[in-house]
């Protein structure tokens, strides 16, 4: 198993990616809009946050799995 610090860093990176994805989504919708665009901004913010968090979450899971397999290979007695 990867260390607790690795899990916390992965969790934190997913949160940061979600926030930044939401900011980017809001910004894109804000640039594209001219009148009453609150629903569009909300949708773009939620979708941007979801896609950002999902993408980084996938990478984080793959990294944590690789760390787990790498540690298991170094210590053959833990099988």
ZATI-612485 format. One record per atom (N, C-alpha, C): residue in three letters; x, y, z. Coordinates in steps of 0.1 Angstrom, whole numbers, padded with zeros to 4 digits, always signed. Example, Ala and Ser with C-alpha at 12.3 -4.5 7.8 and 13.67 -1.06 7.14 Angstrom:
ALA, +0132, -0057, +0078
ALA, +0123, -0045, +0078
ALA, +0132, -0033, +0078
SER, +0128, -0022, +0071
SER, +0137, -0011, +0071
SER, +0129, +0000, +0079
END
This chain:
UNK, +0008, -0012, +0000
UNK, +0000, +0000, +0000
UNK, +0009, +0012, +0000
UNK, +0005, +0022, -0008
UNK, +0012, +0035, -0007
UNK, +0010, +0042, +0006
UNK, +0019, +0051, +0009
UNK, +0018, +0058, +0022
UNK, +0006, +0067, +0023
UNK, +0002, +0070, +0035
UNK, -0009, +0079, +0038
UNK, -0007, +0093, +0031
UNK, +0006, +0097, +0031
UNK, +0009, +0110, +0024
UNK, +0006, +0110, +0010
UNK, +0009, +0098, +0003
UNK, +0006, +0097, -0011
UNK, -0010, +0098, -0014
UNK, -0017, +0091, -0005
UNK, -0032, +0092, -0006
UNK, -0037, +0106, -0004
UNK, -0031, +0113, +0006
UNK, -0036, +0127, +0008
UNK, -0032, +0136, -0003
UNK, -0020, +0134, -0009
UNK, -0016, +0142, -0020
UNK, -0025, +0140, -0032
UNK, -0028, +0127, -0034
UNK, -0037, +0124, -0046
UNK, -0051, +0130, -0044
UNK, -0056, +0130, -0031
UNK, -0069, +0136, -0028
UNK, -0068, +0151, -0030
UNK, -0058, +0157, -0025
UNK, -0056, +0171, -0027
UNK, -0055, +0176, -0041
UNK, -0048, +0168, -0049
UNK, -0047, +0171, -0063
UNK, -0060, +0170, -0071
UNK, -0069, +0161, -0067
UNK, -0082, +0159, -0073
UNK, -0090, +0172, -0070
UNK, -0090, +0176, -0057
UNK, -0097, +0188, -0053
UNK, -0092, +0200, -0060
UNK, -0079, +0202, -0061
UNK, -0074, +0214, -0068
UNK, -0078, +0213, -0083
UNK, -0077, +0202, -0089
UNK, -0081, +0201, -0103
UNK, -0095, +0204, -0105
UNK, -0104, +0200, -0096
UNK, -0118, +0203, -0097
UNK, -0121, +0218, -0096
UNK, -0114, +0224, -0087
UNK, -0116, +0239, -0085
UNK, -0111, +0246, -0097
UNK, -0099, +0242, -0102
UNK, -0093, +0249, -0114
UNK, -0102, +0246, -0126
UNK, -0107, +0234, -0128
UNK, -0115, +0231, -0139
UNK, -0128, +0239, -0139
UNK, -0134, +0241, -0127
UNK, -0145, +0249, -0125
UNK, -0143, +0264, -0129
UNK, -0131, +0269, -0125
UNK, -0127, +0283, -0129
UNK, -0126, +0284, -0144
UNK, -0119, +0274, -0150
UNK, -0118, +0275, -0164
UNK, -0131, +0274, -0171
UNK, -0140, +0265, -0167
UNK, -0153, +0264, -0173
UNK, -0161, +0277, -0172
UNK, -0161, +0283, -0160
UNK, -0168, +0296, -0158
UNK, -0162, +0306, -0167
UNK, -0149, +0307, -0168
UNK, -0142, +0317, -0177
UNK, -0146, +0315, -0192
UNK, -0146, +0303, -0196
UNK, -0150, +0301, -0210
UNK, -0165, +0305, -0213
UNK, -0173, +0301, -0204
UNK, -0187, +0305, -0205
UNK, -0189, +0320, -0204
UNK, -0182, +0326, -0196
UNK, -0183, +0341, -0194
UNK, -0178, +0348, -0207
UNK, -0168, +0343, -0213
UNK, -0163, +0349, -0225
UNK, -0172, +0348, -0237
UNK, -0179, +0337, -0237
UNK, -0188, +0333, -0248
UNK, -0202, +0340, -0247
UNK, -0205, +0345, -0235
UNK, -0219, +0349, -0233
UNK, -0220, +0364, -0234
UNK, -0232, +0369, -0238
UNK, -0234, +0383, -0239
UNK, -0246, +0388, -0230
UNK, -0256, +0380, -0228
UNK, -0268, +0385, -0220
UNK, -0269, +0377, -0207
UNK, -0282, +0372, -0205
UNK, -0284, +0364, -0193
UNK, -0279, +0350, -0194
UNK, -0267, +0348, -0188
UNK, -0260, +0335, -0190
UNK, -0258, +0328, -0177
UNK, -0265, +0330, -0167
UNK, -0263, +0323, -0154
UNK, -0264, +0308, -0156
UNK, -0274, +0303, -0163
UNK, -0275, +0288, -0164
UNK, -0263, +0283, -0172
UNK, -0259, +0290, -0182
UNK, -0247, +0285, -0190
UNK, -0234, +0285, -0181
UNK, -0233, +0296, -0174
UNK, -0221, +0297, -0165
UNK, -0221, +0286, -0155
UNK, -0232, +0283, -0149
UNK, -0233, +0272, -0139
UNK, -0230, +0259, -0145
UNK, -0236, +0256, -0156
UNK, -0234, +0243, -0163
UNK, -0219, +0242, -0167
UNK, -0213, +0252, -0172
UNK, -0199, +0252, -0176
UNK, -0190, +0250, -0164
UNK, -0194, +0256, -0153
UNK, -0186, +0255, -0141
UNK, -0186, +0241, -0135
UNK, -0198, +0235, -0135
UNK, -0200, +0222, -0130
UNK, -0193, +0212, -0139
UNK, -0195, +0213, -0152
UNK, -0189, +0204, -0161
UNK, -0173, +0205, -0161
UNK, -0168, +0217, -0160
UNK, -0154, +0219, -0160
UNK, -0148, +0213, -0147
UNK, -0155, +0215, -0136
UNK, -0150, +0209, -0123
UNK, -0150, +0194, -0124
UNK, -0161, +0188, -0129
UNK, -0162, +0174, -0130
UNK, -0152, +0168, -0139
UNK, -0150, +0173, -0151
UNK, -0140, +0168, -0160
UNK, -0126, +0169, -0155
UNK, -0123, +0181, -0148
UNK, -0110, +0183, -0143
UNK, -0107, +0173, -0131
UNK, -0117, +0171, -0122
UNK, -0115, +0162, -0111
UNK, -0114, +0147, -0116
UNK, -0122, +0144, -0126
UNK, -0123, +0130, -0131
UNK, -0109, +0127, -0138
UNK, -0104, +0136, -0146
UNK, -0092, +0133, -0153
UNK, -0080, +0131, -0143
UNK, -0079, +0140, -0133
UNK, -0068, +0139, -0124
UNK, -0071, +0127, -0115
UNK, -0083, +0124, -0112
UNK, -0086, +0112, -0104
UNK, -0082, +0099, -0110
UNK, -0084, +0098, -0123
UNK, -0079, +0087, -0130
UNK, -0064, +0085, -0130
UNK, -0057, +0096, -0132
UNK, -0042, +0096, -0131
UNK, -0038, +0093, -0117
UNK, -0044, +0098, -0107
UNK, -0040, +0096, -0093
UNK, -0042, +0081, -0090
UNK, -0053, +0075, -0094
UNK, -0055, +0061, -0091
UNK, -0044, +0052, -0098
UNK, -0041, +0056, -0110
UNK, -0031, +0048, -0117
UNK, -0017, +0050, -0110
UNK, -0014, +0062, -0106
UNK, -0001, +0064, -0099
UNK, -0001, +0056, -0086
UNK, -0012, +0056, -0078
UNK, -0012, +0049, -0065
UNK, -0011, +0034, -0068
UNK, -0017, +0029, -0078
UNK, -0016, +0014, -0082
UNK, -0002, +0011, -0085
UNK, +0005, +0020, -0093
UNK, +0018, +0017, -0097
UNK, +0028, +0017, -0085
UNK, +0025, +0027, -0076
UNK, +0033, +0027, -0063
UNK, +0031, +0014, -0055
UNK, +0019, +0009, -0055
UNK, +0016, -0003, -0047
UNK, +0023, -0015, -0053
UNK, +0023, -0016, -0066
UNK, +0030, -0027, -0073
UNK, +0045, -0026, -0072
UNK, +0050, -0014, -0072
UNK, +0064, -0012, -0071
UNK, +0069, -0016, -0058
UNK, +0062, -0012, -0047
UNK, +0066, -0016, -0034
UNK, +0065, -0031, -0032
UNK, +0055, -0037, -0038
UNK, +0053, -0052, -0036
UNK, +0064, -0059, -0043
UNK, +0069, -0054, -0054
UNK, +0080, -0060, -0061
UNK, +0093, -0059, -0053
UNK, +0095, -0049, -0045
UNK, +0107, -0047, -0038
UNK, +0108, -0057, -0026
UNK, +0097, -0061, -0020
UNK, +0096, -0069, -0008
UNK, +0089, -0082, -0011
UNK, +0096, -0092, -0016
UNK, +0089, -0104, -0020
UNK, +0083, -0112, -0009
UNK, +0086, -0109, +0004
UNK, +0081, -0117, +0015
UNK, +0067, -0112, +0018
UNK, +0062, -0101, +0013
UNK, +0049, -0095, +0016
UNK, +0038, -0101, +0007
UNK, +0041, -0110, -0002
UNK, +0031, -0116, -0011
UNK, +0021, -0124, -0004
END
